Amino acid sequence: MSLHFRRIKMSRQVLSAVCSLWLLLASNVASADTTDKLNIFVSVLPQKYIAERITGDSAQVSTMVLPGDSPATYEPNPRQISKLSKADLYVRVGVAFENSWMDRIRAVNTVMPVLDAREGLELLELADHDHGHHEEHGSDHDATEQNEASEKDPHIWTSPRVAKTMAIQLTEQLTALRPAQQTLFKDNLATLLTELDQLDKELTELFETTKQRKFMVFHPSWGYFAEAYGLTQLPIEADGKEPGAKALLALIRQARKEGVKTIFIQPQFDKRMAAQIAKAIDGNVVSIDPLSEDYLDNLRKTAHIIAGVKSE
């Protein structure tokens, strides 16, 4: 074989190899939409449950507020900030730590879309008690407390009805990010919506026969849950502060008047104040957690606990 033909053969082999490599790369790029896992960040664990139910195995969902921590005081750790720089989506919900950290979260990943789960919802005011608590803190705090009193309740996920809206909005955002996986997202959404409807029906029937319509909580985390089922939460805490002596006595009187025998508290909070009120009314303290990752079962369990509170 002449040198000329050897060169032609070699050139064809090189060209063939280059074409094969190009086709492989093109195939990888084309399939990236379906093979690369989405990297999603959410603020609290109930959001993680919803996101994972919709995405299945197609995403890695990370939570900012870790188990046992409070959304009011949480500060992201360096590892989370590092992971955020590579995230494809952040879903905020309005919890307190976001107020001071959201700008910094956006700054570490300027191309990351941020979905606000509250968008389009009719938000409730954060529940407050009316027992002279504000006056006990003095006039220097009046302006601050008036501002805090108008704060919107971020605990939107405690209502299965609102959770449906959250899930639908998230599915729309995920479909925009990964159009090729829209069938997966929509099928998973349909299953989740069915389960949320079933839970809502179950809880509606449960509370239709519940005589005690009021329950006392340390932190007002259950506003949307209460509204959904015709209940009233009576918060001990006001503006993020424990009640003073005057307000404490008023709370005890109210608990006795309403026939309250159980004080509910989140595991993230100190139980001493709740225990003090429970002792005064000859009641008990029970822990219920709005931040549980086991979302559906936790809401069902919480509902049965609240419905089972005995009135005098």
Summary of the structure (lengths in Angstrom):
residues: 312
radius of gyration: 26.1
end to end distance: 105.2
largest distance: 107.0
contacts: 953
relative contact order: 0.12
helix: 55%
strand: 12%
